[in-house]
Amino acid sequence: MKCPYCGSENIEQGIAWGKTVDTGCVGLKYTRGTLWTGIAQVYSDLCLDCRAIVKTYIKEDVNKDWSHEAGSRYTR
């Protein structure tokens, strides 16, 4: 893989984002049933030369009811 910004091949792949922070969870939000919300673990590939995030992705199934609302994981 090459960095589209600087052309480097010095890419660290599969870096997991932290799932929780003081204000809530980090990740892609989806609805699980009527009352529950889930968060998909997010990963990124990072160029170690120019420090750009080259790619961001999830590894789990994408057939989910994805949320398009901003805000807390506890709101729908």
N, C-alpha and C positions, 0 to 999 in steps of 0.2 A: 504494500500500500504506500502511496506517495501523498504527501501533504499537498492539497490543491493551492495553498497560499505561498509556500516557500520551496516546494519540490523535494523536501527532505524525505527520506525513508526511515528516519529515526522516530517511529511511532510506537507509543505504549498503548496496547490494545486491551479492551475489556476492563477498564477501571470502573468499579462500582461507585455509584453515588451513595452518599450517606442517606439512610432511610428516615432517620428522625433528627429533628433539631428542636430547639427550645419552643418554637412556635407551631410545631406540627410535623407532618411527614412530607418528604420530598419525593416526587415521582409522578407518573401519569395516573390520574384518578379515574376510577370507573365505579359503576353501581353494581352491587352484589345483592340482588333481591330488592325488597321494598325499602328496607331501612338502613342497610349497610353499604359502606363505601370501601372499596379496596384501592390499594396503591401498588402499581407495577414498579418493580425494581428497574432503575435506569442505569445504563452503562455508557461510557464514552471512550473514544480513541483519541489520544492526545499527542500532538506533535511536540517532541521534547526540544526541538530547536527554536521554533517561533511561538510555541505555547498556545497554538490554536486548537480548539476542539474540532477534530476532523469529522467525526461521526458520533451521533448519539442514538441509542437504540435500546430496545427491551428484548429479552430472550424468551419470554413466556408467550402463550397463546394470545393472539390479537383479536380473537372473536369475542369481544366484550362490549358492554354498553358504556362506551367512553363518555366521560363528563366533559362538557364544554364550558362549565361555570367556574369562575375563579373563586377563591376563598378557601375556607377551612375544609378539611376532609370530612367534617361532621355535617356539612350542609349539602343539599342536593340542588 
